[in-house]
Amino acid sequence: MNIDPENIIFEDESIVAINKPSGLLTIPDGYHPEFKNLKNELNNIYGRVWTVHRLDKETSGVIIFALTAAAHRSLNLQFSKHTINKEYLAITHNYPHWEIFEFEAFVTINGDRKHRTIISNTGKVSKSSFILKNINHAKNISAIKICPGTGYTHQIRCHLSHLGLPIVGDTLYSKHISEHQKSLNKYYGRMMLHANSIEFIHPLLNEILVLKAPTPILFDIN
């Protein structure tokens, strides 16, 4: 696999940002290092890249890698202080009765036998902000914008599932779905979660940088 030049959103001497396709691992799989992944492909191009954050295999959208150790330290610090702003778009089964919703809950990572992140009575405090963008009543699906306040593994998937809004195509976090919803999962053929944008302080320029990945046409539910 080679990186499509059209998928390179931004690059300079310190960082590179990619529009990651759905179905591609971010980093090597611990059990199957031979599986194709974005980091190895970028290593082949840039000599070495440093992982800053991750997207799940089935999630598409903008992701950044550091090209220097100094840039890696700067971005890691911003992530640890929760000063990096990310925006996602999800297509979910069902639809909410709110337009804007702030959700906060304790979560446990790898909380069950299926290694899911689960809502718990103790654990890590997780936060997500949701904005309803659109509803398709005929298909019983919604388009929802998500701004995570924290960035735990599978956080968005866990939160939406807990709210009765499992992401279309996310079979791991979909419980007791109908035959109609199963057919929609097959129709879309992927998990319908896309990382739209990321905002951070450029590690070299010390200026705010906002990078965006075009939203796939598949996410238009009209």
N, C-alpha and C positions, 0 to 999 in steps of 0.2 A: 504494500500500500504506500502511496505517496500522498503528501499533503497537497491538496488542490490550492493553488495560489489565491483563488477567489475566497478561500476560507481563512486567509490571513487578514485579520481585522486591523492590526497595528503591529509594528515592530520598530525598534531602535536598538541602541547598544546595550540597553538594560533589561528590556522586557519584550515578550512577544505575546500577542493575543490571538486566539483562534476561535472560529465558529465551529465548535465540535459537532460532528454529525451524531445523530442517535445511533446506538448500536456499537459505538467504539469506546473501549476502556480508556480511562484517563491515564492510569499507570499500570505497570505489569501486574498480572494476577499472581498471587503468591503460590497457588497450586498449579497454575498453567502459565509459566513465564513465556511460553511460545505464542500465546494469544496476542494478536495485534493490539497495540495501544498507542495513544497519542504521544506520550513522553518519549518512547523509543524512536518514534518517527521524527520527533523534533530533535532528539539527540543526534540523529543521522544528518540533520541539516545544519544545526548550530554548534555541534561539537559536544556541548553539554547544556542541559537546562535544569533548573531547580523547580520542584513542585511547590506551588503556593497554596492552591486549593484544589478541590476535585469536583467533578460532576459525575453522577451515577452513569453507568454505561448507557442506559436508555434515554438519558436526558441530553438534549441538544443545547447549543448556545454558546455564549461567550465564556472563555476561560483564559486565564493569564498564567504564563510561566516566566520565571526570572532567568535572565541570561548571565547574571553575575552573582557572586555570593553577597555583595553589598545590597543589591536590589532584593535578593531573597530575604535578608534580615529586615529591611525596611518594610516589605510587604507583610512578612510574618508578624511584625510588631503591630501593624495596622489591623490585621485580622484578630490578633489577641485582644486588642482594645475595642473591637467591634466598631471601628470607624469606617470600615469599608461598606458601602451600600450596594446591595444587589436587588435586582428586580426580576421576577419570573412570571411566566404566563402558564397557567394550567387549564386544560379542558377536563371538567369533572362530570361524573354521573350525578344526576339530581341537581337541584339548585337551592340556594339559601334564601331565607326570608329577610336578609339584611343586605345593605349595599356596601357598608364598611364595617369591618369587624376586627377587633384586637384580641388575639388569643394568647394566653400564657398558661403553661402547664409544666409540671415535672416530667421528664422523660428518662427512660433507661435505655441505653444503647445495647444492642444484642440482648434484648429483654426476654426473648422466648426461643423455642427450638428452631424457629425459622430465621433466627438472627435479625428479627425486626426491631426497630425502635418502637417502644411502647409508652403510653401514658402511664405514669406510676404515682404513688404517694410520696416517694422520695426520689432523689436523683439530681439531674441537672435541670435548671430552670431554662425553659425554651420559650421563645417569643416569635410570633408571626403576625404581620398585618395583612389583611385581605381586603380587596376591593372588587366587587362584582362588576364585570365589564359588559357581559352579554348573556342572554339565555336563549336557547333553542328549545321551545316547549315541545315541539313535535318529537325531537330526539331525547328530551329530558336530560339535556346537558347544559353546562355553564362554562363561560370563559371567566377566569378569576385571576387577577393580578396579585402576586404575593411579594411582600418585602420582608424577608426574614430578619428579625432582630438578633438572632443567634444563628449559628451555622452547624448544628449537629447533624450527624449522618442520618439521612432519610427524614429529616425534620419535617419538611413540607409534606411529604407523602404520609407521614404519621399523623400530622395535624389535620389534614384534609379528610383522611379516612375516619379519624375520631369524630369529626364534625358531620359525618354522614355524606361526605362529598369525595369519594375515592376517585383518584385520577384515572381517566379513561386509559386502558391498556396496562394499568399497574396491577397485575394479578397478585402480587405479593401482599398488597395492602387492601385488596378488595374482598369483602366478606359478604356472603349471602346475596350475591348479585343475581339479577333476573336473567332469563334467556335473552331478552332484548339487549341488556347491558353486555352480556357475553358476545353477542353478535356485533355490537359496536366496537368492542375490544379487537375483534378479528378484522373489522372493516378498517380501522385506523392503523393497525399493524405495528404499533409502537406505543410506548408510554408518552402521553401527551403533556410533557413538562418541558419548558424551554426557558433557558436563561437569557432574558432579553438584554440586560445591561449590567454594568458594574462601574462603580464610581470610587475613586481612590486618589491618594496623593502620589504623583509620579515620583519614584524613588530618586531620580537624578535631577529632575527639573524643579521638584518641590512645588508643583502646581496641581490643581485638581484636574483629573482626567476622567472623562466619561466615555466608555466604550460600549457599543451596541452591536448586537447580532440581529440580522433581519429575521422577522418572525416568519416561519414557514407558512405557506398558503394553507396547509392542512389545518391550521389553527383558526381559520376563519369559519365560524360555525353558523353564519347567516344562511 
